[in-house]
Amino acid sequence: MLLVVFSAAPAWVTAAVFLWRWDADPALRGIFLILITAAAIAGALAVRNRAVRPLHALANLLQALREGDYSLGGRDADPEDAVGEVMVEANALSHILHEQRLGALEAGVLLNKLMAEVDIAVFGFDAERRLRLANRAGESLLGASAGELLGRGAEELGLAPMIEGRPGRIASHVFPGGAGRWEVRRRSFREGGKPHELLVISELSRALREEERQTWQRLVRVLGHELNSSLAPIKSMAATLRSLIVRKPPPADWREDAESGLAIIHDRAESLGRFMSAYAQLARLPPPARRLVQFPSLVRRAASLHAKRVTVEDGPDVQIRVDPDQIEQVLINLLNNAVEATDGNGGVRVRWRTLDDSLEVEVEDDGPGLANTDNLWVPFVTTKQGGTGIGLVLSREIIENHGGAISLESSCVKRGCVVRIGLPL
């Protein structure tokens, strides 16, 4: 207001001087002076109202935004006017904040419902290891409601070993809500700028029992099939030989029949012995004895067993800490399978490369590919004549003991099969 008055003052003083010197009736000059003064004051008030009212409205709008009220908005905002442009932007900001708050509320409600429904115990601890969050499964695990648990320390709740131990491990523990084997996972997060710890505990006993039951069913089914395949001809031949012995007089060719029957019994017993030996090999796989080795030499040594049937493609000269005997056995098994799959009508290629912190190995053949993958990783199931059915299973066990992974699939480019191995560097 004062700035407008000071801006109009020179013009008002000039008009007053001219009116003072004007040779006219004093009453007329007074009327003109009053009119000029009133116009100046009215103009100042109009300018003040024009500038101050939008700023007051904008201040009220910003105060409402600060307090979380997004229902207010500036009206009659002219985007061509400077103050109106500010009001338009404030209205847009209010709309955006309203949408974000609505989305955050909906996401929060959904997260709360998910945490309440999952059967995995979730706990949140602050920097002083005091419980700040517990879902319904966590309440059930600790045998108390959230109101009784929140604010208590991890030591008091019996969760200190879970927080201090190695994350991602499986531990046996007795909680007020039950005992069993539990998978423990931890994650760090920040809330309000302060560090917090998220503890997730999931029960594994039920899943492990179900998996163990299915494993035993598969194993018994395979063992029963193999034992029946060997014992049925042995039983049949034994009955035939017994009938030959009790016949009086014995037939003229009884010796040839006896030798043939005994040969069958011997072959089947020997096959059953090989099967049990393979089972023992799979069950007694020792842990890897790691040492640093040159991976290319390991590949070339395994490929040299098949002379020119296997092509070793050039790869990086990389060193890796593994059990060389076990990894070489894996390569031999895979190369044997690949060479047998081609049956002399194609080649086998082995290649490797490094990706980030892992080594990827591929064994590719030109065979017929995979017809059925249902029993691919089931022990003692084989489609090869004289095969034991443990080569792939043993290879996967060795690779997983090294912290890696193995996959087998048909080639997507041409006929054949590709085995991929990933090992951590």
C-alpha positions, 0 to 999 in steps of 0.5 A, a space after each residue: 500500500 505504501 509503495 503505491 502511495 509513494 509511486 502516486 505521490 509525485 503526480 499528486 504533488 504536481 497536480 496540487 501545485 498546478 491547482 494552487 497556481 490556477 487562477 480559478 475559484 478556490 472552491 473549484 480548486 478544492 473540489 479538484 484536489 479532493 477528486 484527485 486525492 480520492 482517485 489516488 487513494 482508490 487506485 492504491 486500494 484497488 492495487 492492494 486488493 488486486 495483489 493481496 487477495 490472491 496471495 491470501 487465497 494462495 496462503 490459505 491453499 498452501 496451509 490446507 495442503 500442509 495440513 493434508 486437506 486437498 479439497 480446497 482450490 483457487 477459483 477464477 485463476 487467469 493463466 494469463 495473469 502472473 498471480 493467476 498462473 501461480 494459482 493454476 500451478 497450486 491447484 495442479 499441485 493439490 490435485 497431484 498430492 490428492 491422487 498420491 495420498 489416495 494411492 498411498 492409502 489404498 496401497 497401505 490398506 492392501 499391504 495391511 490386508 496382505 500381511 494379515 492374511 499371509 501365514 508367514 510371521 513378519 516383525 519390524 524392529 527399530 534401531 533399539 531392537 524394540 518391536 514396532 510391527 507384527 502381523 497376525 501370523 507373528 502374533 500367533 507365533 509368539 502367542 500374544 496380541 500386537 498390543 501386548 507385543 509392541 514396544 518389547 525388546 527382541 531379547 524379551 520376545 525370544 527373537 534375538 537369535 533370529 536377528 543376530 544369526 545369518 540371514 536366509 538360514 534354516 533353524 530349529 526353534 521352539 516358540 510359544 505358538 509352536 515348534 519346528 524348523 523355520 526359514 529366517 530372513 532379514 532385511 533392513 529398511 528406513 522409516 522416518 530417516 531411522 534404520 529398522 530391521 524386518 524379520 520374516 520367519 516362515 515354517 518349513 516343517 510341513 513343506 519339508 514333510 510333504 516334500 520328504 513324503 513325495 521323495 520317498 514315494 518316488 524312490 520306493 516306486 523306482 526301487 520297486 520297479 528295478 527290484 521287480 525287473 531283476 527278481 521276476 526273471 530270477 524267480 522264474 528261472 529258479 522255478 524252471 531249474 527246480 522243475 528240471 532237478 526234480 524230474 526223473 529221469 532228467 531231460 536230455 538237454 537239462 544241462 543246456 537249460 540249467 546253464 542258460 537259466 543260471 546265466 540269466 540269474 547271474 546277469 540279473 543279479 549283476 544288474 541289481 548289484 550295479 543298481 545298488 552300487 549306483 544308489 550308494 554312490 548317489 547317497 554318499 556324495 562327499 562335500 566338494 574339496 575346493 581349490 583354484 583351477 584353470 577351467 579351460 584345461 578342465 573342459 579340454 581334459 574331459 572332451 579329450 575322452 571323445 577325440 574329434 566327436 566334441 568341439 571345444 569352442 574358445 572361451 575366456 581363460 578363467 580360474 574358478 575355485 571348485 572341486 576339480 574331480 567332481 566338476 570334471 565328472 559332471 562334464 564327462 557325464 554331460 559329454 557322454 550323454 551328448 555323444 550318445 544322443 547324436 549316435 554318430 550323426 552330429 557333433 557336440 559343442 562345449 562353450 563357456 563365458 563369464 557374466 557378472 560374477 558367474 561362469 556359464 557353461 553350455 553343452 550342445 548336441 545335434 541329437 533328437 532333443 528331449 521328447 519327455 522331461 517329466 522324469 528327467 531328474 528322477 533318480 534311476 529312471 533311464 531310457 538308455 540300454 544299460 544306463 543307471 539313471 543317476 548321471 544327471 541327478 548326480 551332476 545336479 547334486 554336484 553343481 548345487 553343492 557348488 552353489 550353482 544351477 543346471 538346466 536341460 532343454 531342447 535347442 530353440 535354433 535347431 534340433 538337439 539339446 542344450 545343457 546350461 551350467 551356472 557356477 559362481 566365480 
